[in-house]
Amino acid sequence: MRNTIFILEDNVMYAEAMKQAISDDNLDITVFHNGQDLVHNLNQNPDIITIDYMLPDMSGMEVLLKVKEFNGEIQTIFLSGQEDVNKVVEAYNNGVNGYIVKNDNALVELKGAVKNCLSTVSLKKEVALLNEEITDRSKYNKIIGQSNAMMRVLKLIQRVEKTDTLVMITGDSGTGKELIAEAIHMNSNRRKKPYVAINIAAIPANLLEDELFGHERGAFTGASGRRKGRFEEADGGTIFLDEIGEMDITLQTKLLRVLQEKTVTRLGSNKNIKLDVRIIAATNRNLGEQVKLGNFREDLYYRIQGFLIHLPKLKDRGGDVILLAEKFLSDFCQKHGMPPKTLNESAKQALLNHPFPGNVRELIALMERCVLMSDGSVVDGSDLIFSDVI
């Protein structure tokens, strides 16, 4: 994909030197020698504009403001013959992306600045393309994020939501696997039918079979009546088997039969009950490794490798951490009956720099601590009490 750059420089020889410095086969470069000509050509919507601070017909700052008014997404780089701190501050306050002083190293700096801007342009174009492919982002309003990684996840959800394909969601603990499972169900043709979620890791192994498949009266001591299992409760809808990697290997055999025959048998019965259930499973384990260790059946492993969706770690989601933090901050202020709080730049930078081993779950706990511990309406970086488990 080719990118376009406008060079605004009234010195013809210096403009040519700039063009040579940043020339690339994938770039279309156009040179303008006055501000009015460039402004009249903004409808070409360039990706990057370099702006000389001193121009014959208007100031570089005036050009910058007109560019930002036309399209705030255009990347801009100032070049100035003098280093004036006040001008630099003013330029950055008005949205410039780079400021270069015209000295002996200026053209080298320009090449680096253009490279950085091109990376930003590439990321924005990729996000825009992914957004275009997602027909209705509002369907996934509970899934907060604009990063490329999460756009890819939404794209996968969109591909599979209307099918009955078994979905396997993988990712570290705390990345939001249940939220993805709910989104698939709520946008499926089964959305008006039951959605049943069960955390396999939270149920003792000796009770899990009864929980999943139910029992008949007298099946065991204390079984005073018939009880439907979670699979029967989900008939017509969706069952979400969270942390499937924690299932005891003996019970895996019975689950495999359910997947193959689409029937369940209650404890204490020999009657097969036909079911119509869509299965979504999730794990934070490497099931391939568990197969090698003998902890997970190989035949079940291959059977559940239906449609794979892998969730990224929070630290790999870039600015999503700020969007999530602001949402949780607002939610907890309301929950505890406190005035709204905002994150200052120090807090935002601290959040972006933290690795978040506990992912979104850790961020939720962190934001609640902030609400309770920080004074005033602004959360500073010093108010963030991070976990020491890294």
C-alpha positions as CSV (number, residue, x, y, z in Angstrom):
1,M,0.0,0.0,0.0
2,R,1.5,3.3,-1.1
3,N,1.6,6.3,1.2
4,T,1.5,10.0,0.2
5,I,3.7,12.8,1.6
6,F,3.4,16.5,1.1
7,I,6.6,18.6,1.6
8,L,5.9,22.3,2.3
9,E,9.2,24.2,1.9
10,D,9.8,27.5,0.2
11,N,13.5,26.9,-0.4
12,V,13.6,25.0,-3.7
13,M,17.0,23.4,-3.2
14,Y,16.3,22.4,0.4
15,A,12.9,20.9,-0.6
16,E,14.7,18.8,-3.2
17,A,17.2,17.6,-0.5
18,M,14.3,16.7,1.8
19,K,12.7,14.7,-1.1
20,Q,15.9,12.8,-1.8
21,A,16.4,12.1,1.9
22,I,13.0,10.4,2.4
23,S,12.6,9.0,-1.1
24,D,11.2,5.4,-1.2
25,D,9.6,3.2,-3.9
26,N,6.4,3.0,-1.7
27,L,6.0,6.8,-1.3
28,D,4.3,9.4,-3.5
29,I,6.0,12.7,-2.6
30,T,4.6,16.1,-3.7
31,V,6.5,19.4,-3.0
32,F,4.8,22.7,-2.4
33,H,6.6,26.1,-2.0
34,N,3.8,28.1,-0.3
35,G,1.1,27.3,2.2
36,Q,-2.0,28.3,0.1
37,D,-1.1,25.7,-2.6
38,L,-0.8,23.0,-0.1
39,V,-4.0,23.9,1.7
40,H,-5.9,23.9,-1.7
41,N,-4.7,20.3,-2.3
42,L,-5.6,18.8,1.1
43,N,-8.5,17.1,-0.6
44,Q,-5.9,14.6,-1.8
45,N,-5.7,13.5,1.9
46,P,-2.0,12.9,2.3
47,D,-0.7,10.6,5.0
48,I,2.1,12.9,6.1
49,I,2.9,16.6,5.7
50,T,6.2,18.2,6.5
51,I,5.8,22.0,7.2
52,D,8.4,24.7,7.1
53,Y,7.8,27.1,10.0
54,M,8.6,30.3,8.0
55,L,6.7,30.6,4.7
56,P,6.2,33.6,2.3
57,D,2.4,33.7,2.4
58,M,1.4,32.3,5.8
59,S,3.0,30.9,9.0
60,G,3.6,27.2,9.4
61,M,1.4,27.3,12.5
62,E,-1.5,28.5,10.4
63,V,-1.0,25.7,7.9
64,L,-0.9,23.2,10.8
65,L,-4.2,24.4,12.1
66,K,-5.8,24.2,8.7
67,V,-4.4,20.6,8.2
68,K,-5.8,19.5,11.6
69,E,-9.1,21.1,10.9
70,F,-9.3,19.2,7.6
71,N,-8.2,15.9,9.0
72,G,-6.7,15.4,12.4
73,E,-5.4,12.0,11.5
74,I,-2.8,13.4,9.0
75,Q,0.7,13.1,10.5
76,T,2.6,16.4,10.6
77,I,6.3,17.3,11.0
78,F,7.6,20.8,11.6
79,L,11.0,22.0,10.3
80,S,12.3,25.3,11.7
81,G,15.5,27.3,11.3
82,Q,15.5,28.1,15.0
83,E,15.0,26.2,18.2
84,D,12.5,28.2,20.2
85,V,11.1,26.3,23.2
86,N,7.8,28.3,23.1
87,K,7.3,27.5,19.5
88,V,8.0,23.8,20.1
89,V,5.5,23.7,22.9
90,E,2.9,25.5,20.9
91,A,3.4,23.1,17.9
92,Y,3.0,20.0,20.1
93,N,0.0,21.5,21.8
94,N,-1.6,22.0,18.3
95,G,-1.0,18.4,17.4
96,V,2.3,18.3,15.5
97,N,3.9,14.8,15.5
98,G,7.5,15.9,15.2
99,Y,9.7,19.0,15.4
100,I,13.0,19.2,13.7
101,V,15.5,22.1,13.8
102,K,17.3,22.7,10.5
103,N,20.9,21.9,11.3
104,D,23.5,19.6,9.8
105,N,21.6,16.5,11.1
106,A,18.1,17.7,10.1
107,L,17.7,15.4,7.0
108,V,18.8,12.3,9.0
109,E,16.3,13.3,11.7
110,L,13.6,13.9,9.1
111,K,14.1,10.4,7.7
112,G,13.6,8.9,11.2
113,A,10.6,11.1,11.9
114,V,8.9,10.1,8.6
115,K,9.6,6.4,9.4
116,N,7.9,6.8,12.8
117,C,4.9,8.6,11.2
118,L,4.6,5.8,8.5
119,S,4.4,3.2,11.3
120,T,1.5,5.1,12.9
121,V,-0.2,5.5,9.5
122,S,0.2,1.8,8.8
123,L,-1.4,0.9,12.2
124,K,-4.3,3.3,11.7
125,K,-5.0,2.0,8.2
126,E,-5.0,-1.6,9.5
127,V,-7.4,-0.8,12.3
128,A,-9.6,1.1,9.8
129,L,-9.6,-1.9,7.5
130,L,-10.5,-4.3,10.3
131,N,-13.3,-2.0,11.5
132,E,-14.7,-1.9,8.0
133,E,-14.8,-5.7,7.9
134,I,-16.7,-5.8,11.2
135,T,-20.3,-5.1,10.0
136,D,-21.6,-3.8,13.4
137,R,-19.2,-2.9,16.2
138,S,-22.1,-2.0,18.5
139,K,-23.0,-5.7,18.7
140,Y,-19.9,-6.2,20.8
141,N,-20.2,-3.1,23.0
142,K,-19.2,-5.1,26.1
143,I,-15.8,-5.9,24.5
144,I,-13.8,-2.7,25.1
145,G,-10.8,-2.2,22.8
146,Q,-9.6,-0.7,19.6
147,S,-6.2,-2.4,19.2
148,N,-5.4,-4.4,16.2
149,A,-5.2,-7.5,18.4
150,M,-8.8,-7.1,19.6
151,M,-10.1,-6.1,16.2
152,R,-8.8,-9.5,14.9
153,V,-10.7,-11.2,17.8
154,L,-13.9,-9.4,16.8
155,K,-13.4,-10.4,13.2
156,L,-13.1,-14.1,14.3
157,I,-16.3,-13.8,16.4
158,Q,-18.2,-12.4,13.5
159,R,-17.1,-15.3,11.3
160,V,-18.2,-18.0,13.7
161,E,-21.2,-16.5,15.6
162,K,-23.9,-17.6,13.2
163,T,-22.6,-21.2,12.9
164,D,-22.9,-24.1,15.3
165,T,-19.2,-24.9,15.2
166,L,-17.5,-25.8,18.4
167,V,-15.3,-22.8,19.5
168,M,-12.1,-23.1,21.5
169,I,-11.0,-19.9,23.2
170,T,-7.4,-19.8,24.5
171,G,-5.5,-17.2,26.4
172,D,-3.9,-16.4,29.7
173,S,-6.1,-16.2,32.9
174,G,-7.9,-12.8,33.1
175,T,-7.9,-12.0,29.4
176,G,-11.7,-12.2,29.1
177,K,-12.5,-15.6,27.7
178,E,-16.0,-15.8,29.2
179,L,-16.8,-12.3,27.7
180,I,-16.0,-13.6,24.3
181,A,-18.1,-16.8,24.8
182,E,-21.1,-14.6,25.8
183,A,-20.6,-12.4,22.8
184,I,-20.7,-15.4,20.5
185,H,-23.9,-16.7,22.1
186,M,-25.6,-13.3,22.2
187,N,-25.0,-12.8,18.5
188,S,-25.8,-16.3,17.4
189,N,-29.1,-17.8,16.2
190,R,-29.4,-19.4,19.7
191,R,-29.4,-16.1,21.6
192,K,-33.0,-16.5,22.8
193,K,-32.2,-20.0,24.2
194,P,-30.2,-20.7,27.4
195,Y,-26.6,-19.8,27.9
196,V,-25.0,-22.0,30.6
197,A,-21.5,-21.3,31.8
198,I,-19.6,-23.7,34.0
199,N,-16.1,-23.2,35.5
200,I,-14.7,-26.7,35.5
201,A,-11.8,-25.7,37.8
202,A,-14.2,-24.5,40.5
203,I,-16.0,-27.9,40.9
204,P,-14.4,-30.8,42.7
205,A,-13.7,-33.7,40.3
206,N,-16.1,-36.1,42.2
207,L,-19.0,-33.7,41.7
208,L,-18.4,-32.6,38.2
209,E,-20.0,-35.5,36.4
210,D,-23.3,-34.9,38.3
211,E,-23.0,-31.2,37.6
212,L,-22.6,-31.7,33.9
213,F,-24.9,-34.7,33.2
214,G,-27.3,-34.8,36.1
215,H,-28.7,-37.9,38.0
216,E,-31.7,-40.0,38.5
217,R,-33.3,-40.6,41.9
218,G,-31.3,-43.1,43.9
219,A,-28.2,-42.9,41.7
220,F,-26.2,-42.3,44.9
221,T,-26.7,-41.7,48.6
222,G,-28.6,-38.5,48.9
223,A,-30.0,-38.5,45.4
224,S,-33.6,-38.1,46.5
225,G,-34.9,-36.9,43.2
226,R,-34.1,-36.5,39.5
227,R,-31.8,-33.6,38.6
228,K,-30.9,-32.2,35.2
229,G,-27.3,-31.5,34.4
230,R,-25.9,-28.4,32.8
231,F,-25.9,-29.9,29.4
232,E,-29.7,-30.5,29.6
233,E,-30.2,-27.0,30.9
234,A,-28.4,-25.7,27.8
235,D,-30.5,-27.7,25.4
236,G,-31.3,-25.5,22.3
237,G,-28.7,-22.9,23.4
238,T,-25.0,-22.8,24.3
239,I,-22.9,-24.3,27.0
240,F,-19.5,-22.7,27.9
241,L,-17.0,-25.1,29.4
242,D,-14.5,-22.8,31.0
243,E,-11.0,-24.2,32.0
244,I,-11.6,-27.4,30.2
245,G,-8.0,-28.3,30.7
246,E,-8.7,-28.9,34.4
247,M,-11.2,-31.8,33.7
248,D,-10.2,-35.1,35.2
249,I,-9.1,-37.5,32.4
250,T,-11.7,-40.2,33.3
251,L,-14.5,-37.7,32.8
252,Q,-12.9,-36.6,29.5
253,T,-14.0,-39.9,28.0
254,K,-17.6,-39.2,28.8
255,L,-17.3,-35.7,27.4
256,L,-15.9,-37.0,24.2
257,R,-18.9,-39.3,23.8
258,V,-21.2,-36.3,24.3
259,L,-19.4,-34.4,21.6
260,Q,-19.6,-37.3,19.2
261,E,-23.1,-38.7,19.8
262,K,-24.8,-35.4,21.0
263,T,-26.4,-37.3,23.8
264,V,-26.0,-37.4,27.6
265,T,-26.8,-40.1,30.1
266,R,-27.7,-39.1,33.7
267,L,-26.0,-40.9,36.6
268,G,-28.1,-43.9,37.6
269,S,-29.7,-44.2,34.1
270,N,-28.9,-46.1,30.9
271,K,-31.2,-43.8,28.8
272,N,-29.5,-41.6,26.3
273,I,-31.0,-38.1,26.1
274,K,-30.7,-36.4,22.7
275,L,-29.5,-32.8,22.9
276,D,-29.0,-29.8,20.6
277,V,-26.3,-27.8,22.3
278,R,-23.6,-25.5,20.9
279,I,-20.3,-26.0,22.8
280,I,-17.8,-23.3,23.5
281,A,-14.7,-24.3,25.5
282,A,-11.8,-22.3,27.0
283,T,-8.5,-22.9,28.6
284,N,-5.4,-21.0,29.8
285,R,-3.3,-24.2,29.5
286,N,-1.3,-25.5,26.6
287,L,-3.5,-28.6,25.9
288,G,-0.9,-30.0,23.4
289,E,1.6,-30.1,26.3
290,Q,-1.0,-31.7,28.6
291,V,-1.6,-34.4,26.0
292,K,2.2,-35.2,26.0
293,L,2.1,-35.3,29.8
294,G,-0.8,-37.8,29.8
295,N,-3.2,-35.3,31.5
296,F,-5.5,-34.8,28.5
297,R,-6.9,-37.3,26.0
298,E,-5.4,-37.0,22.6
299,D,-8.7,-37.9,20.8
300,L,-10.6,-35.2,22.8
301,Y,-7.8,-32.7,22.1
302,Y,-8.3,-33.1,18.4
303,R,-12.1,-33.2,18.7
304,I,-12.3,-29.8,20.5
305,Q,-9.9,-28.0,18.0
306,G,-12.9,-26.6,16.2
307,F,-12.7,-22.8,15.6
308,L,-9.8,-21.3,17.5
309,I,-9.9,-17.8,19.0
310,H,-6.8,-16.7,21.0
311,L,-7.0,-13.7,23.3
312,P,-4.0,-11.4,23.6
313,K,-2.4,-10.5,26.9
314,L,-3.4,-7.1,28.1
315,K,0.2,-5.8,27.7
316,D,-0.1,-6.6,24.0
317,R,-3.2,-4.5,23.5
318,G,-1.5,-1.1,23.6
319,G,-3.9,1.8,24.4
320,D,-6.7,-0.6,25.2
321,V,-5.4,-0.6,28.8
322,I,-6.3,3.1,29.1
323,L,-9.8,2.6,27.7
324,L,-10.4,-0.3,30.1
325,A,-9.0,1.6,33.1
326,E,-11.2,4.6,32.4
327,K,-14.3,2.4,32.2
328,F,-13.5,0.5,35.4
329,L,-12.6,3.8,37.2
330,S,-16.0,5.2,36.2
331,D,-17.8,2.0,37.2
332,F,-16.2,1.8,40.7
333,C,-16.8,5.5,41.4
334,Q,-20.5,4.9,40.8
335,K,-20.5,1.7,42.8
336,H,-19.0,3.4,45.8
337,G,-21.0,6.6,45.5
338,M,-17.9,8.7,44.8
339,P,-17.4,11.7,42.5
340,P,-15.9,10.8,39.1
341,K,-12.1,10.5,38.8
342,T,-9.8,10.8,35.9
343,L,-6.4,9.5,35.0
344,N,-3.6,12.0,34.5
345,E,-0.7,11.5,32.0
346,S,1.5,10.1,34.8
347,A,-1.1,7.4,35.6
348,K,-1.7,6.6,31.9
349,Q,2.0,6.1,31.3
350,A,2.4,3.9,34.4
351,L,-0.5,1.7,33.1
352,L,1.1,1.5,29.6
353,N,4.4,0.5,31.1
354,H,3.1,-2.2,33.5
355,P,3.2,-5.8,32.2
356,F,-0.1,-6.8,33.9
357,P,0.6,-10.5,34.6
358,G,-3.0,-10.8,35.9
359,N,-4.3,-9.2,32.7
360,V,-7.8,-7.5,32.8
361,R,-8.6,-9.1,36.1
362,E,-5.6,-7.4,37.7
363,L,-6.6,-4.1,36.1
364,I,-10.1,-4.3,37.6
365,A,-8.7,-4.8,41.1
366,L,-6.1,-2.0,40.6
367,M,-8.8,0.5,39.5
368,E,-11.0,-0.3,42.6
369,R,-8.0,0.3,44.8
370,C,-7.4,3.6,43.1
371,V,-11.0,4.7,43.7
372,L,-10.7,3.9,47.4
373,M,-7.2,5.2,48.0
374,S,-6.7,8.2,45.8
375,D,-7.6,11.7,47.0
376,G,-9.3,14.3,44.8
377,S,-10.7,13.9,41.3
378,V,-7.4,13.0,39.6
379,V,-5.6,9.7,39.8
380,D,-1.8,10.1,39.6
381,G,0.8,7.5,38.8
382,S,1.8,7.5,42.5
383,D,-1.7,6.4,43.3
384,L,-1.4,3.1,41.4
385,I,-0.5,0.2,43.7
386,F,0.6,-2.5,41.4
387,S,0.8,-6.2,42.2
388,D,4.4,-7.3,43.0
389,V,3.9,-10.7,41.2
390,I,5.8,-10.2,37.9
